[in-house]
Amino acid sequence: TEECNQLEKELLGSHHWTDQAPIKTIVAASGYGKSELAIAFACQHLKSFSRIWHIDLKNPETFQTSYQKLAKALGIPNINVSLSQLAQQINDKLQTERSS
């Protein structure tokens, strides 16, 4: 689809990542197929990424739980901290993984 091609261009284009990978947000009305688009893109490009993770933004609880599950998957031991502290720990771990 055109949307998938646009994501590919923006996320996998010829630019070189420096300190941060590009971040894209898919925004559309309910029922448009945002999740399906993201899943299709991820499946088509699995080899292009070291990790693909879904963060559920339905409400603050699911958002926090998504981060806690990611922290656990990354082997971060202390997941009972504030969301901002947890996000920093996750970012630090992912940066370490990327530079290895």
C-alpha distances in whole Angstrom, upper triangle without the diagonal:
4,5,5,6,9,10,11,12,14,15,16,17,20,22,25,25,29,30,27,23,21,20,17,17,14,16,16,18,19,17,13,12,13,14,12,9,12,13,10,10,14,14,12,14,18,20,19,20,24,23,21,22,21,24,24,25,26,30,32,33,30,29,32,32,28,30,33,31,29,33,34,32,33,36,37,40,41,38,41,41,39,35,36,38,36,33,35,36,32,31,35,34,30,32,34,32,30,33,35
4,5,5,6,9,10,11,12,14,15,15,18,20,23,24,27,28,25,22,19,19,15,16,13,15,15,17,19,18,14,13,13,15,14,11,13,15,13,12,15,16,14,16,19,21,19,21,25,24,21,23,22,24,25,25,27,30,32,34,30,29,32,33,29,31,34,32,30,34,35,33,33,37,38,41,42,39,41,41,39,35,35,38,36,32,34,36,32,31,34,34,30,31,34,32,30,33,34
4,5,5,6,9,10,11,12,14,14,18,19,22,22,25,26,23,19,16,15,12,12,10,12,12,15,16,15,12,11,10,12,11,8,10,12,11,9,13,15,13,14,17,20,18,19,22,21,19,20,19,20,21,21,23,26,28,30,27,25,29,29,26,27,30,29,27,30,32,30,30,34,34,38,38,35,38,37,35,31,32,34,32,29,31,32,29,28,31,31,27,28,31,29,27,30,32
4,5,5,6,9,10,10,11,13,16,18,20,20,24,25,22,18,16,15,12,13,11,14,14,17,18,17,14,12,11,12,10,7,8,10,8,6,10,11,10,11,14,16,15,16,19,19,16,18,17,20,21,22,23,27,29,30,26,25,28,28,25,26,29,27,25,28,30,27,28,32,33,36,37,34,37,36,35,31,31,33,31,28,30,31,27,26,29,29,25,26,29,27,25,28,30
4,5,5,6,9,10,10,10,14,16,18,19,23,24,22,18,16,16,13,15,13,16,17,20,21,20,17,15,14,16,14,11,12,14,11,9,12,14,11,12,15,17,15,17,20,20,18,20,20,23,24,25,27,30,32,33,30,28,31,31,28,29,32,30,28,31,33,30,30,34,35,38,39,37,39,39,37,33,33,35,33,30,31,33,29,28,31,30,26,27,30,28,25,28,30
4,5,5,6,8,10,10,13,14,17,18,21,22,19,16,13,13,11,12,11,14,15,19,20,20,16,15,14,16,15,11,12,15,13,10,13,16,14,13,17,18,16,17,21,20,18,20,20,21,23,23,25,28,30,32,29,27,30,30,27,27,31,29,27,30,32,30,30,33,34,37,38,35,38,37,35,31,31,33,31,28,30,31,28,26,29,29,25,26,29,27,25,27,29
4,5,5,6,8,9,13,14,16,16,19,20,17,13,11,10,8,10,9,13,15,18,19,19,16,14,12,13,13,9,9,12,11,8,10,13,11,11,14,15,13,14,17,17,15,16,16,18,20,20,23,26,27,29,25,24,26,27,23,24,27,26,23,26,28,26,26,30,30,34,34,32,34,33,32,28,28,30,28,25,26,27,24,23,26,25,22,23,26,24,21,24,26
4,6,5,5,7,10,12,14,14,18,20,17,13,11,12,11,13,13,16,18,22,23,22,19,17,15,16,15,11,11,13,11,8,10,12,10,9,12,13,10,12,16,16,15,17,18,20,22,23,26,29,30,31,28,26,29,29,25,25,29,27,24,27,29,26,26,30,31,34,35,33,36,35,34,30,30,31,29,26,27,28,25,23,26,25,22,22,25,23,20,23,25
4,6,6,5,8,10,13,14,17,19,17,14,11,13,11,14,14,17,19,23,25,24,21,19,17,19,18,14,14,16,15,11,14,16,13,12,15,16,13,15,18,19,18,20,21,23,25,25,28,31,32,33,30,28,31,31,27,28,31,30,27,29,32,29,28,32,33,36,37,35,38,37,35,32,31,33,31,27,28,30,27,24,27,27,23,23,26,24,21,24,26
4,6,6,9,9,11,12,15,16,14,11,8,9,8,11,12,15,18,22,23,24,20,19,16,18,18,14,13,16,16,12,14,17,15,13,16,17,13,14,17,18,16,18,19,20,23,23,26,28,29,31,28,25,28,29,25,25,28,28,25,27,30,27,26,30,30,34,34,32,35,34,32,28,27,29,28,24,25,27,24,21,24,24,21,21,24,23,20,22,25
4,6,9,9,10,10,13,15,12,8,6,8,8,11,13,16,19,22,24,24,21,19,16,17,17,14,12,14,14,10,11,14,13,10,13,13,10,10,14,14,13,15,16,18,21,21,24,27,27,29,26,23,26,26,23,22,26,24,21,24,26,24,23,27,27,31,31,29,32,31,30,26,26,27,25,22,23,24,21,19,21,21,17,18,21,19,16,19,21
4,7,8,9,10,13,16,13,10,9,11,12,15,16,19,22,25,27,26,23,21,19,19,19,16,14,16,15,11,12,14,12,9,12,11,8,10,13,14,14,17,19,21,24,25,28,30,31,32,29,27,29,29,25,25,28,26,23,26,28,25,24,28,28,32,33,32,35,34,33,29,28,30,28,24,25,26,23,21,23,22,19,19,21,19,16,19,21
4,6,8,10,14,16,14,12,10,13,13,17,18,21,23,27,28,28,25,23,21,22,21,18,17,19,18,14,15,17,15,13,15,15,11,13,17,18,18,21,22,24,27,27,30,33,33,35,32,29,31,32,28,28,31,30,27,29,31,28,27,31,31,35,36,35,38,36,35,32,31,32,30,27,27,28,25,23,25,25,21,21,23,22,19,20,23
4,6,9,13,16,15,13,12,15,16,20,21,24,27,30,32,32,29,27,25,25,25,22,20,22,21,17,18,20,18,15,18,16,13,15,18,20,20,23,25,27,30,30,34,36,36,37,35,32,34,35,31,30,33,32,29,31,33,30,29,32,33,37,38,36,40,38,37,34,32,33,32,29,29,30,27,24,26,26,22,21,24,22,19,20,22
4,7,9,13,12,10,10,13,15,19,20,24,26,30,32,32,29,28,25,26,26,23,21,23,22,19,19,22,20,17,19,18,14,15,18,20,20,23,24,26,29,29,32,34,34,36,33,31,32,33,30,29,32,31,27,29,32,29,27,31,31,35,36,34,37,36,34,31,30,31,30,26,26,27,25,22,23,24,20,19,22,21,17,18,21
4,6,10,10,9,10,14,16,20,22,25,28,32,33,34,31,29,26,27,27,24,22,24,23,20,19,22,20,17,18,17,13,14,16,18,19,22,24,25,28,29,33,34,34,35,33,30,31,32,29,27,30,30,26,27,30,27,25,28,29,32,33,32,35,34,33,30,28,29,28,24,24,25,23,20,20,21,18,16,18,18,14,14,17
4,7,6,6,8,11,14,18,20,24,27,31,32,32,30,28,25,25,26,23,21,22,23,19,18,21,20,17,18,16,13,12,14,16,17,19,21,22,26,26,30,31,31,32,30,27,28,29,26,24,27,26,23,24,26,24,22,25,25,29,30,29,32,30,29,26,24,25,24,21,20,21,19,16,17,18,14,12,15,15,11,12,15
4,6,7,10,13,16,20,23,26,29,33,34,35,33,31,28,28,29,26,23,25,26,22,22,25,24,20,21,19,16,15,16,18,19,21,23,24,27,27,31,32,31,33,31,27,28,29,26,24,27,27,23,24,27,25,22,25,25,28,29,28,31,29,28,26,23,24,23,20,19,20,18,15,15,17,14,11,14,15,11,11,15
4,7,10,12,16,19,22,25,29,32,33,35,33,31,27,27,29,26,23,25,27,23,22,25,25,21,21,20,17,16,16,17,18,20,22,22,25,25,29,30,28,30,28,25,25,27,24,22,24,25,21,21,24,23,20,23,22,25,26,25,28,26,25,22,20,20,20,17,15,17,15,12,12,14,12,9,12,13,10,10,14
4,6,9,12,15,19,21,25,28,30,31,29,27,23,23,25,23,20,22,23,20,19,22,22,19,19,19,15,13,14,14,15,16,18,18,22,22,26,26,25,27,25,22,23,24,21,19,22,22,19,19,22,21,19,22,21,24,25,24,26,24,23,20,18,19,18,15,14,16,14,10,12,13,11,9,12,13,10,11,15
4,6,10,13,16,19,23,26,27,28,26,24,21,20,22,19,16,19,20,16,15,19,18,15,16,15,12,10,12,12,13,14,16,17,20,21,24,26,25,26,24,21,22,23,20,19,22,21,18,19,22,20,18,22,21,25,25,24,27,25,24,21,20,21,19,16,16,17,15,12,14,14,11,10,14,13,10,12,15
4,7,10,13,16,20,23,25,25,23,22,18,19,20,17,15,17,18,15,15,18,18,15,16,17,13,12,14,14,13,15,16,16,19,19,23,25,24,26,24,21,23,24,20,19,23,23,19,21,24,22,21,24,24,27,28,26,29,27,25,22,20,22,21,17,18,19,17,14,17,18,14,14,17,17,14,16,19
4,7,10,13,17,20,21,22,20,19,15,16,18,15,13,16,17,14,14,18,18,16,16,18,15,13,15,14,12,13,13,13,16,16,19,21,21,23,21,17,20,21,18,17,20,20,17,19,22,21,20,23,23,26,26,24,26,25,23,19,18,20,19,15,17,19,16,14,17,18,14,15,18,18,16,18,21
4,7,10,13,17,18,19,17,16,12,13,15,13,10,14,15,12,13,17,17,15,17,19,16,14,17,15,13,14,13,13,15,15,18,20,21,23,20,18,20,22,18,18,22,21,19,21,24,23,22,26,25,29,28,26,28,27,25,21,20,23,21,18,19,21,19,17,20,21,18,18,22,21,19,22,24
4,6,10,13,15,16,14,13,10,11,14,12,10,14,15,13,14,18,18,17,18,21,18,17,19,17,14,14,12,12,13,12,15,17,18,20,18,15,19,20,17,17,21,21,19,21,24,23,23,26,26,29,28,26,27,26,24,20,20,23,21,18,20,22,19,18,22,22,19,21,24,23,22,25,27
4,7,10,12,13,10,10,6,9,11,9,8,12,13,12,13,16,17,17,18,21,19,18,21,18,15,15,13,13,13,12,14,17,19,21,18,17,20,21,18,19,23,22,20,23,26,24,25,28,28,31,31,28,29,29,26,23,23,26,24,21,23,25,22,21,25,25,22,24,27,26,24,27,30
4,7,9,11,9,10,7,10,13,11,11,15,16,15,17,20,20,21,22,25,23,22,24,22,19,18,15,14,14,12,14,16,19,21,19,17,21,22,19,21,24,24,23,26,28,27,28,31,30,33,32,29,30,29,27,23,24,27,25,22,25,27,24,24,27,28,25,27,30,29,28,31,33
4,7,8,6,8,7,10,12,11,12,15,16,16,18,21,21,22,24,27,25,24,27,25,21,20,17,17,16,14,14,17,20,22,20,19,23,24,21,23,27,26,25,28,30,29,30,34,33,36,35,32,33,32,30,26,27,30,28,26,28,30,28,27,31,31,28,30,33,32,31,34,36
4,6,6,9,9,12,13,13,15,17,18,19,21,23,24,25,26,30,28,27,30,27,23,22,19,18,16,15,14,17,20,22,20,20,23,24,22,24,28,27,27,30,32,31,32,35,35,37,36,33,34,33,31,27,28,32,30,27,31,32,30,30,33,34,31,33,36,35,34,37,39
4,6,8,8,10,12,13,14,16,18,19,20,22,24,25,26,29,28,27,29,26,23,21,17,17,15,13,12,15,19,20,18,18,22,22,21,23,26,25,25,29,30,29,31,34,34,36,35,31,32,32,30,27,28,31,29,27,30,32,29,29,33,33,31,33,36,35,34,38,39
4,6,8,9,10,12,14,15,16,18,19,20,22,24,25,28,28,27,29,26,22,21,18,18,16,16,14,18,21,22,20,20,24,24,22,25,27,26,26,30,31,30,32,35,35,37,36,33,34,34,32,29,30,33,31,29,32,34,31,31,35,34,32,34,37,35,34,38,40
4,6,9,9,9,12,14,14,15,18,19,20,22,23,27,26,25,28,25,21,21,18,18,17,17,16,20,23,24,21,21,25,25,23,25,28,27,26,30,31,30,32,35,35,37,37,34,35,35,33,29,31,33,31,29,32,33,30,30,34,34,31,33,36,34,33,37,38
4,6,5,6,9,10,10,12,14,15,16,18,20,23,22,22,24,22,18,18,15,16,15,16,16,19,22,23,20,20,24,23,21,23,26,24,24,27,29,27,29,32,32,35,35,32,33,34,32,28,30,32,30,27,30,31,28,28,32,31,28,31,33,31,30,34,35
4,5,5,6,9,10,11,12,14,15,17,18,21,20,19,22,19,16,15,12,13,13,13,14,17,20,21,18,17,21,21,18,20,23,22,21,25,26,24,26,29,29,32,32,29,31,30,29,25,26,29,26,24,27,28,25,25,28,28,25,27,30,28,27,31,32
4,5,5,6,8,10,10,12,14,15,16,20,19,18,20,17,13,12,9,11,11,12,13,16,19,19,16,16,19,18,15,18,21,19,18,22,23,21,23,26,27,29,30,26,28,29,27,24,25,27,25,22,26,26,23,23,27,26,23,26,28,26,26,29,31
4,5,5,6,8,10,10,12,14,15,19,19,18,20,18,14,14,12,14,14,16,16,20,23,23,19,19,23,22,19,21,24,21,21,25,25,23,25,28,29,32,32,29,31,32,31,27,29,31,28,26,29,29,26,26,29,28,25,28,30,28,27,31,32
4,5,5,6,9,10,11,12,14,17,17,16,19,17,14,14,13,15,15,17,18,21,24,24,21,20,24,23,20,22,25,23,21,25,26,24,25,29,30,33,33,30,32,32,31,27,28,30,28,25,28,29,25,25,28,27,24,26,29,27,25,29,30
4,6,5,6,9,10,11,12,15,14,13,16,14,10,11,9,12,13,14,16,20,21,22,19,18,21,20,17,18,21,19,18,21,23,20,22,25,26,29,29,27,29,29,28,24,25,27,24,22,24,25,21,21,25,24,20,23,25,23,22,26,27
4,5,5,6,9,10,10,14,14,13,15,13,10,10,9,13,14,16,17,21,23,23,19,19,21,20,17,19,21,19,17,21,22,19,21,24,26,28,29,27,29,30,29,25,27,28,25,23,26,26,22,22,25,24,21,24,26,23,22,26,27
4,5,5,6,9,10,13,14,14,17,15,12,13,13,16,17,19,21,24,26,26,23,22,25,24,20,22,25,22,21,24,25,22,24,27,29,32,33,30,33,33,32,29,30,31,28,26,29,29,25,25,28,27,23,26,28,25,24,27,28
4,5,5,6,8,11,11,11,14,13,11,13,13,16,18,19,21,25,26,27,23,22,25,24,20,22,24,22,20,24,25,22,23,26,28,31,32,29,32,32,31,28,28,30,27,24,27,27,23,23,26,24,21,23,25,23,21,25,26
4,5,5,6,9,9,9,11,10,7,10,11,14,16,18,21,24,25,25,21,20,23,22,18,19,22,19,17,20,21,18,19,23,24,27,29,26,29,30,29,26,26,28,25,22,24,24,20,20,23,21,18,20,22,19,18,22,23
4,5,5,9,10,11,13,12,10,12,13,17,18,21,23,26,27,27,23,23,25,24,20,22,24,21,19,22,23,20,21,24,26,29,31,29,32,32,32,29,30,31,27,25,27,27,23,23,26,24,21,23,25,21,21,24,24
4,6,8,9,11,14,14,12,15,16,19,21,24,26,29,30,30,27,26,28,27,23,24,27,24,22,25,26,23,23,27,29,32,34,32,35,35,35,31,32,33,30,27,29,29,25,25,27,26,22,24,26,23,21,24,25
4,5,5,7,11,11,10,13,15,19,21,23,26,29,29,30,26,25,27,26,22,23,25,23,20,23,24,21,21,25,26,30,31,30,33,33,33,29,30,30,28,25,27,26,23,22,24,23,19,21,22,19,18,21,21
4,5,6,8,8,8,11,14,17,20,23,25,28,28,28,25,24,25,24,20,21,23,20,18,21,21,18,18,21,24,27,29,27,31,31,31,28,28,29,26,23,25,24,21,20,22,20,17,19,20,17,16,19,19
4,6,7,9,10,14,17,20,23,26,28,31,31,31,28,26,28,27,23,23,25,22,20,22,23,19,19,22,24,28,30,29,32,32,33,30,30,30,27,25,26,25,21,21,22,20,17,18,19,16,15,17,17
4,7,9,10,14,16,19,22,25,28,30,30,30,27,25,27,26,23,22,25,22,19,22,23,20,19,22,24,28,29,28,32,31,31,28,28,28,26,23,24,24,20,19,21,19,15,17,18,15,13,16,16
4,5,7,10,14,16,20,22,25,27,27,27,24,22,23,23,19,19,21,19,16,18,19,16,15,19,20,24,26,24,28,28,28,25,24,25,22,20,20,20,16,16,17,16,12,14,15,12,10,14,14
4,7,10,14,16,20,22,25,27,27,27,24,22,22,22,18,17,19,17,14,15,17,13,12,15,17,21,23,22,26,26,26,23,23,23,20,18,19,18,14,14,15,13,10,12,12,9,8,12,12
4,7,10,13,16,19,22,24,23,23,20,18,19,18,14,14,16,14,10,13,14,11,10,14,15,19,21,19,23,23,23,20,21,21,18,16,17,16,12,13,15,12,9,12,13,10,10,14,14
4,7,10,13,16,19,21,21,21,18,16,17,16,13,13,15,13,10,13,15,12,12,16,17,20,22,20,23,23,23,20,20,21,18,16,18,17,13,14,16,15,12,15,16,14,13,17,18
4,7,10,13,15,17,17,17,14,12,14,13,9,10,12,10,7,11,12,10,11,15,15,18,19,17,20,20,20,17,18,19,15,14,16,16,12,13,16,14,12,15,17,15,15,19,20
4,6,9,12,14,15,15,11,10,12,11,7,9,12,10,9,13,14,12,14,17,17,20,20,17,20,20,20,16,18,19,16,14,17,17,14,15,18,17,15,18,20,18,19,22,23
4,6,9,11,11,11,8,6,9,9,5,7,10,9,9,12,14,13,14,17,17,19,19,16,18,18,16,13,15,16,14,12,15,16,13,14,17,17,15,18,21,19,20,23,24
4,6,8,9,9,6,5,9,8,6,9,11,11,11,14,16,16,17,20,19,21,20,17,18,19,17,14,16,18,16,14,18,19,16,17,21,20,19,22,24,23,23,27,28
4,5,7,9,6,5,9,10,9,10,13,14,14,16,18,19,20,22,21,23,22,18,19,19,17,13,15,18,16,14,18,19,17,18,22,22,20,23,26,25,25,28,30
4,7,8,6,7,10,11,11,13,15,16,17,19,20,21,23,25,24,25,24,20,21,21,19,16,18,21,19,18,21,23,20,22,25,25,24,27,29,28,29,32,34
4,6,6,6,9,10,11,13,14,16,17,19,20,21,23,25,23,24,22,19,18,18,16,13,16,19,17,17,20,22,20,21,25,25,24,27,29,29,30,33,34
4,6,5,6,9,10,11,12,14,16,17,18,20,21,23,21,22,19,16,15,15,12,10,13,15,14,14,17,19,18,19,22,23,23,25,27,27,28,31,33
4,5,5,6,9,10,10,12,14,15,16,18,20,21,19,20,18,14,13,14,12,11,14,16,14,15,18,19,18,20,23,23,23,26,27,27,28,31,32
4,5,5,6,9,10,10,12,14,15,16,18,20,19,20,18,14,15,15,14,12,15,17,14,14,18,19,17,19,22,21,21,24,26,25,26,30,31
4,5,5,6,9,10,11,13,14,16,17,19,17,19,17,13,14,14,12,9,12,14,12,11,15,16,14,16,19,19,18,21,23,23,24,27,28
4,5,5,6,9,10,11,12,14,15,17,15,16,14,10,10,10,9,6,10,11,9,10,13,14,13,15,18,18,18,21,22,22,24,26,27
4,5,5,6,9,10,10,12,14,15,14,15,13,10,11,12,12,10,13,14,11,12,15,15,13,16,19,18,18,21,23,22,24,27,27
4,5,5,6,9,10,11,12,14,14,15,15,11,13,14,13,11,13,14,11,11,14,14,12,14,17,16,16,19,21,20,21,24,25
4,5,5,6,9,10,10,12,11,13,12,9,11,11,11,8,10,11,7,7,11,10,8,11,14,13,13,16,18,17,19,22,22
4,5,5,6,9,10,11,9,10,9,6,8,9,10,9,12,11,8,9,12,11,9,13,15,14,14,18,18,18,20,23,23
4,5,5,6,9,10,10,11,12,9,11,13,14,12,15,15,11,12,15,13,11,14,16,14,14,18,19,17,20,23,23
4,5,5,6,9,9,11,12,10,13,14,14,12,14,14,10,10,12,11,8,11,13,11,11,14,15,14,16,19,19
4,5,5,6,5,8,8,7,10,11,12,11,12,11,7,9,10,8,6,10,11,9,10,14,14,13,16,18,18
4,5,5,6,7,9,7,11,13,15,14,16,14,11,12,14,11,10,13,14,12,13,16,16,15,18,20,20
4,5,8,10,12,11,15,16,18,16,18,17,13,14,15,13,10,13,14,11,11,15,15,13,16,19,18
4,6,9,11,11,15,15,17,16,17,15,12,12,13,10,8,11,11,7,8,12,11,10,13,15,14
4,6,9,10,13,15,17,16,18,15,12,14,14,11,10,13,12,9,11,14,13,12,15,17,16
4,6,7,11,11,14,13,14,12,9,11,11,8,8,11,10,8,11,13,13,13,16,18,17
4,6,9,10,14,14,16,13,10,13,13,10,11,14,13,12,15,17,16,16,20,21,20
4,6,7,10,12,13,10,8,12,12,9,11,14,14,13,16,18,17,18,21,23,22
4,6,8,9,11,9,7,10,11,9,10,14,14,13,15,18,18,19,21,23,23
4,7,9,11,9,8,12,13,12,13,16,17,17,19,21,21,22,25,27,27
4,6,8,6,6,10,11,10,12,15,15,16,18,20,20,22,24,25,26
4,5,5,6,9,10,11,12,14,15,17,18,20,21,23,24,26,27
4,5,5,6,9,10,10,12,14,15,16,18,20,21,22,24,26
4,5,5,6,9,10,10,12,14,15,16,18,20,21,23,24
4,5,5,6,9,10,11,12,14,15,17,18,20,21,23
4,5,5,6,9,10,11,12,14,15,16,18,20,21
4,5,5,6,9,10,10,12,14,15,16,18,20
4,5,5,6,9,10,10,12,14,15,16,18
4,5,5,6,9,10,11,12,14,16,17
4,5,5,6,9,10,10,12,14,15
4,5,5,6,9,10,10,12,14
4,6,5,6,9,10,11,12
4,5,5,6,9,10,11
4,5,5,6,9,10
4,5,5,6,9
4,5,5,6
4,6,5
4,6
4
